[in-house]
Amino acid sequence: MFASSRAALTAALLVPCLAAPGVARADVERKRKGKRVVVVFPFTSPHKYSVMGRNAEEAFVTALVKTKKVRVIQSRQVRRMLRKRGLSWTGVMEPRLLKAAGRWLKADDVMAGKLRWVGDAYVLSVHVTDVRTLETTNAEDVDFANTRKMRVAVRVAAKKIAGAVSGTGGGGGKGGEADGGGESG
């Protein structure tokens, strides 16, 4: 009786010890070294609205940096990397560009946005894509009736995306329409 109890006790203690090194190794491999790296591709917009697109891009960079949870590589470095590699950014999330950003800029995620006029409102769409899986992990669309509403709409969307990407929650705002969307002016 004593021998079988002792064997059971030994087995009960040994099994977790044997499993622990493999589990610990897997956990260490999954853990990131340092902060996630988010590459912000240039936000696109029709020529007439190109300044608005650049201003929106800056708001997203600022919101990401303020979280202090991610490293941010701005579009200037992205353009330089693309030019050096003979690639160009057309505003389309092509897998080869995403993989290039991951490889050459050590990115985990790529953020890109597009501003456009859709009949009665401006719409800003922002997508965050994981460069390893090519999965869109976060997305936000905000619309605003006129340029005076842009600042609020962009800041709400930037805070939401930055919170989601950094894991800090971000938050706030009306989902999809930062200013009620139906206003005109």
C-alpha positions as CSV (number, residue, x, y, z in Angstrom):
1,M,0.0,0.0,0.0
2,F,2.8,2.4,1.0
3,A,4.7,1.6,-2.3
4,S,1.7,2.3,-4.5
5,S,0.9,5.5,-2.7
6,R,4.5,6.6,-3.0
7,A,4.5,5.8,-6.8
8,A,1.3,7.7,-7.3
9,L,2.6,10.6,-5.4
10,T,5.9,10.6,-7.4
11,A,3.9,10.4,-10.7
12,A,1.6,13.2,-9.6
13,L,4.6,15.4,-8.9
14,L,6.7,14.3,-11.9
15,V,4.1,14.8,-14.6
16,P,3.6,18.5,-14.0
17,C,7.4,19.0,-13.8
18,L,7.9,17.2,-17.1
19,A,5.2,19.2,-18.8
20,A,6.3,22.5,-17.3
21,P,9.5,22.9,-19.5
22,G,7.6,22.5,-22.7
23,V,4.8,24.8,-21.6
24,A,7.2,27.4,-20.3
25,R,9.2,27.3,-23.6
26,A,6.0,27.7,-25.6
27,D,4.9,30.6,-23.4
28,V,8.3,32.3,-23.8
29,E,8.2,31.9,-27.6
30,R,4.7,33.5,-27.7
31,K,5.7,36.4,-25.6
32,R,6.9,39.5,-27.5
33,K,10.2,41.1,-26.8
34,G,9.3,44.7,-26.1
35,K,6.4,46.6,-27.5
36,R,4.3,45.8,-30.7
37,V,5.4,47.8,-33.7
38,V,2.7,49.5,-35.7
39,V,3.6,50.9,-39.1
40,V,1.4,53.7,-40.3
41,F,1.1,53.7,-44.1
42,P,0.2,57.1,-45.7
43,F,-3.5,57.7,-45.5
44,T,-5.0,58.1,-49.0
45,S,-7.7,60.5,-50.2
46,P,-8.7,62.1,-53.5
47,H,-6.5,64.9,-54.5
48,K,-8.9,67.6,-53.3
49,Y,-8.9,66.1,-49.8
50,S,-5.2,65.0,-49.5
51,V,-4.5,67.5,-46.7
52,M,-7.4,66.1,-44.7
53,G,-6.0,62.6,-45.1
54,R,-2.5,63.7,-43.9
55,N,-4.1,65.5,-40.9
56,A,-6.1,62.4,-40.0
57,E,-3.0,60.2,-40.3
58,E,-1.2,62.5,-37.7
59,A,-4.1,62.1,-35.3
60,F,-3.8,58.3,-35.4
61,V,0.0,58.5,-34.9
62,T,-0.5,60.8,-31.9
63,A,-3.2,58.5,-30.4
64,L,-1.0,55.4,-30.8
65,V,2.1,57.1,-29.3
66,K,0.1,58.4,-26.3
67,T,-0.8,54.9,-25.3
68,K,2.9,54.3,-24.6
69,K,2.2,50.6,-25.3
70,V,3.3,50.4,-29.0
71,R,6.2,51.6,-31.1
72,V,5.1,53.6,-34.1
73,I,6.8,53.9,-37.5
74,Q,5.4,56.9,-39.4
75,S,4.6,57.1,-43.1
76,R,7.8,59.0,-43.9
77,Q,9.9,55.9,-43.1
78,V,7.4,53.7,-44.9
79,R,7.8,55.7,-48.1
80,R,11.6,55.5,-47.7
81,M,11.4,51.7,-47.3
82,L,9.1,51.2,-50.2
83,R,11.2,53.4,-52.5
84,K,14.4,51.6,-51.5
85,R,12.8,48.2,-52.3
86,G,11.2,49.4,-55.6
87,L,7.7,49.2,-54.3
88,S,4.9,51.9,-54.2
89,W,1.9,52.5,-52.0
90,T,-1.4,52.8,-54.0
91,G,-3.7,52.7,-51.0
92,V,-4.5,49.0,-51.5
93,M,-3.4,46.6,-48.7
94,E,-1.4,44.2,-50.9
95,P,0.0,41.1,-49.1
96,R,3.5,41.8,-50.5
97,L,3.6,45.3,-49.1
98,L,2.3,44.1,-45.7
99,K,5.0,41.3,-45.7
100,A,7.6,43.9,-46.7
101,A,6.7,46.1,-43.8
102,G,6.9,43.2,-41.4
103,R,10.3,42.1,-42.7
104,W,12.1,45.4,-43.3
105,L,10.5,47.6,-40.6
106,K,10.0,44.8,-38.0
107,A,6.3,45.5,-37.9
108,D,3.7,43.5,-36.2
109,D,0.7,45.6,-37.6
110,V,0.1,47.9,-40.4
111,M,-2.4,50.8,-40.2
112,A,-3.8,52.4,-43.3
113,G,-6.6,54.8,-43.8
114,K,-8.7,56.3,-46.6
115,L,-10.7,59.5,-46.6
116,R,-13.4,60.0,-49.3
117,W,-16.5,62.0,-50.0
118,V,-19.7,59.8,-50.3
119,G,-22.4,62.1,-51.6
120,D,-23.5,63.8,-48.4
121,A,-20.7,63.1,-46.0
122,Y,-17.0,62.5,-45.7
123,V,-16.0,58.9,-44.6
124,L,-12.8,58.0,-43.0
125,S,-12.0,54.3,-43.0
126,V,-9.0,53.0,-41.0
127,H,-7.9,49.3,-41.0
128,V,-5.2,47.6,-38.9
129,T,-3.8,44.4,-40.4
130,D,-1.5,41.8,-38.7
131,V,1.5,41.4,-41.1
132,R,2.0,37.7,-40.2
133,T,-1.6,36.4,-40.7
134,L,-2.7,39.2,-43.1
135,E,-5.9,39.4,-41.0
136,T,-7.6,42.7,-40.4
137,T,-7.6,42.9,-36.7
138,N,-9.2,46.3,-36.2
139,A,-11.3,48.6,-38.4
140,E,-13.2,51.8,-37.9
141,D,-15.4,53.9,-40.2
142,V,-16.4,57.4,-39.2
143,D,-18.4,59.8,-41.2
144,F,-18.9,63.6,-40.7
145,A,-21.0,66.0,-42.5
146,N,-18.5,68.8,-43.0
147,T,-14.9,69.7,-42.5
148,R,-15.7,71.4,-39.2
149,K,-16.8,68.0,-37.8
150,M,-13.6,66.3,-38.9
151,R,-11.5,66.9,-35.8
152,V,-13.9,65.3,-33.5
153,A,-14.6,62.4,-35.8
154,V,-11.0,61.6,-36.4
155,R,-10.0,61.9,-32.7
156,V,-12.8,59.5,-31.6
157,A,-11.7,57.0,-34.2
158,A,-8.0,57.4,-33.4
159,K,-8.6,56.8,-29.7
160,K,-10.7,53.7,-30.4
161,I,-8.2,52.2,-32.8
162,A,-5.2,53.1,-30.6
163,G,-6.9,51.5,-27.6
164,A,-7.7,48.3,-29.4
165,V,-4.2,48.0,-30.9
166,S,-2.4,48.8,-27.7
167,G,-4.7,46.8,-25.4
168,T,-5.5,49.9,-23.3
169,G,-9.1,49.9,-24.4
170,G,-9.3,53.4,-26.0
171,G,-13.0,53.8,-26.0
172,G,-15.7,56.3,-26.3
173,G,-17.6,57.7,-29.2
174,K,-20.6,56.7,-31.1
175,G,-20.0,53.6,-33.2
176,G,-19.5,54.5,-36.8
177,E,-20.8,58.1,-36.7
178,A,-18.7,60.5,-34.6
179,D,-21.0,63.4,-35.0
180,G,-24.4,62.0,-35.7
181,G,-23.5,61.8,-39.4
182,G,-26.8,63.2,-40.6
183,E,-26.1,66.8,-39.9
184,S,-25.3,69.1,-42.8
185,G,-23.6,72.4,-43.0
